[in-house]
């Protein structure tokens, strides 16, 4: 089984602002996050760098062949770094570009620049487009112009939505207007929030997939082996089928509580899913959707403690 992580993050340093509050790298893996000091990444990353090389070491140990790297406003725009990562490790990472959606009037020009730089996918952290002062609609005229350019260039869209069905109508307009635009919806629809099923049902459209980035965080209170997460996967399967679902870790934030391998191992060890369902969810669906051609073989390396 070759495994692909459909939702991860990379940055060299967090230096951002969202909703009028700062996000900034500190030391020992901590960050100032919207007015609160939090453990953003594991404490042994004392320099605060969430680099591709450290992630590759985790991927190799956990036998994860490739990863999709998406962006978030709380990490700051990482286009420059992710452009370099994508070019340096093309068989291991598919990296996304991100437009600064808080600069209206420039979406298309930013998109065209990202396309010229080689990005094949664009991220929209939709839940961050709703602040105390503004709400940016996913189906606004300027957004629709951007999707049109993406569609022409066969670029893909990775998007996370606000809780429940708040933005479902907006993104449904996009899906229907651009039926050939490949769209991955993240965070598994936020299954711990009422109305999450409406996000999952969007995968009934041919061009839409769902990925599970952050699902272990959502069920962190029950912890490993995340029985609630398995139940959510089973419910989603009943709504749209296993062929429409992909595993994602939300690395590195989730591995402050668990190891990287644990972020998918609970699926491997589950007795509620068949071997074929696990193969599709953990890798094959993402391979087909994102077009990974040269997945590496990663041998198991025994732990010293075994």
N, C-alpha and C positions, 0 to 999 in steps of 0.2 A: 504494500500500500504506500503510495507516494502522497505526502500531505502538503497542502497549500494553505497558508494563512491569508484569508481574504480581508483582514482589517488589522492594520498595525500602524505605528507612528514612529517617526525618527526626527531628531533635532540635535543640534549641537549646543544650543542654549535657548531657553525660553525668555523672551523679552517682549511682552505683548500687553495689550489692553483690550478688555471686552466689557461692555455695559458700564463704562466709566471706572472700572477697577483693574488693578495691575495683576499680571502673572509674571513672575520673575524667578529665575534660577537662583538658589542659595547654595548651600554646601551640604555634603553628606546625603545627597539624593533628595533634598527637600526643596520646595518652591513656595514662594508667596503666591497664594491662589485666591484671588477675589477677596482679599482682606483677611485670609486665614493661612497660617503656616501648615503645609501638608507634606506628607511623605510621597512625593510624586513618582520617584523611581527607587529601586533598591538602595539601601544605605551604603553598600560597598562601592557604588558609583560616585565616589566622593567629589569628582570634578563636575558633576551634574550633566555630563555629556551622554546623550542617548544616541550613540553612534551606530552606523551600519555594521561596523566591525564587531562590536559587542553583540548586536542582534544576530549576526551570522554565527558567532560562537554558540549562542543559545539555540539557534536553528539547527546547527550541526549536531549538537548534543541531543536535541529532542527529535532529530531525524525529520525536520520540516524542510522540504525541498525548495520552496519558494514562498515569497510573501508579497502581498499587495500593500503598499504604503500610502495611506490617505492623510489628509491634513485636517487641522482644527484651529479655529481662531485663538484658542487658549494657548497654543504653542507658538503663535506668530507665523507669518508667511515663511514657508521653508522652501520656496521654489528653487532658489539657487543651490541649496544643499542637495535637494532631492533630484535635481537635474544631474548633478555630478554622480550621485549614488546610482541612478538608473543607467548611466553610461558606463560606470566602472564595474557594475555587477548585473549585466542585462539578463542573465539566466536565473538569477536569484531574486531580483526585485523588479516589480512593476510599480513605478512611483507616479503619484498624481500631482498635477499642478493645481493651484487655487487662485482664483480671482479675488481681489479685495472688493467684496460686494458692498462695502460701506463707502465706495467711491463711485456714485452713480454717474452715468454718462461715459464710462470707460470700460464697461464689461467686454464689449466685442474687441476692442483694441488690446486689452489685456489677454483675452482668449487667443487671439491671433498670434501674439508674441509667444505664449506658452506652446502653441502648436508648432511654431517655427523652431522652438527649442527642443522639440522632440517628444513632448508629453502626449500620451495617447489617452489619458484619462484626466478628468477634472473632478475635484471634490467640492461639494456644497454642504457645509455643516448647517443644515436648515434650521435646527433648533436654536442656533446662535443668531439667526437673522431676526429674532424677536427680542427686543431690548425694552428698557423702560421708556425710551424716547422714540423708537422707530420700529416698524414691522415691514420687512422687505418681502414682498410676495414672490413665491416661487414661479408664478405664472404671469409676472408683470411683463409689459411690452419689451423692456430691455433684456430681461431674462430669456424671453422667447426668442429674441434675436440671437442671443448667445447660443442657445440650444440649436438653432437653425445652422449656425456655423459649425457647431460640433457635429451635427448630423451629416453635413456635407463632407466632413473630413473623417468620418467614421470613428470619432472619438467616443469614449465611454464616460458615463457619469456615475460617480459614487456619491450617495446622499444619505444623510441622517435627518430624521424628521422630529419635530416637536412631539411631546407625549400624546399618546392616543391618536385621535383622528383630526387633530387641529389643522394639519397641513395636507391631509389626504386629498381633499378636493382640488387643491392647487397642483399637486404633483400628478394627479390623474389627468388634468388638462394637458400637461406636458407629455405624458405617456401616450395619450390618444392623438395628439398633434404630430408626434414624431415616433411612429411605431417601429422604426428601425434603429432608434437610439438605444443602445444597451445601457440599462440602468440597474445598479446594485443598491439596495436599500439596507442601511446598516443598523446595528444594535438590535437586530431581530425584532424590530417593531416595539421595543421596550415592553417585554411580556409581563413585567410586574406592574404595569400601569393599565388602568381601565381603557378599553378601546383599542388595544394593541392589535387585535385581530384584523382591523380595517387596513392596517399597514401590510400585514401578511397577505391579505387577499389581493393586493396590487400585483402579486406575482402570478396571478391568473392571466395577466397579459404576457404575451409571448416574449417580449423584450425585457422583462423585469425579473431580477433574482433578489433573494433575501440573504444577507450574511449576518452571522451571530456575534460580531465584535462586541465585547463587553458583557456577554451573557453570564460569565462567572462573577463579574462584579455585581450584576443585578441580583444574583442569588448568593452573595457573599455571606449573608447572615446564617444561611443553612450550611455553607461550606461544602467541601469535597465529601461525597461524590456528586453534589449538585443535582439531587433528585428532581428539584423543581425545574431546573434547566432541561433535563431529559423530558419531563412532562410537556414543557413548552415546545420542544422539538417535535414530539409526537403529535401535539395539537396542530402545529403548523403543517406537518405532513398530511394530516387529514384534510386541511384546507386547500393546499396547493400541490402536494406531492413532494417526495424527497428530492426529485430532480431539480427543484427550484430553490434548494437551500444549500448554503455554503458555511463552512466553519470560519470563524475569525476570532482572534485572541484579544484584540485591543491592547497589545503589547505597547509600551512597557508598564503602563499604569496598573494593570491587573496582576503583575508579578511582584508587587510589593506584598501581596498576601499569599500567593501560591507560586510554584515554579512554572516555567514556561511549558514544560511537558504536561503538567497537571491541567493546563488550560484546554487540552484536548483529550487527555488520558481518560477523563471521566466518560467520554463518549466511547472510546475503545473498550473499556471494561463494562459498559452497560449491557445488561441482559435484555433490555427493552427494545434494542435495535438489532437488525440482522447484519451479518457481515457485509452484504451488498449495500445496505443502507449506510453503513459506516464508510465504506469506500467512496460512495458518491458524495456524502456530506463532507468528508474530510479532505477530499482532493479532486476527484474526477469532475465534479460539477464546475469547480473553479478553473480547472485546466481547460475545459471546453469553453467556458464563458470568456475568460481572459486571453485565451490563446497561448498558453505556455507551451513551447515546443521542445525544450531541452531540459527536462527536469533531472536533477542530479540524483544519483544513488548514494544514500548515506548509510553506512554500516552501523550496527549497534556497537557501542563501546561500553564494555562492562564497567560499572562503578567499582572503585577500589574497595568499598565496603561490602560488596556482594560476596 
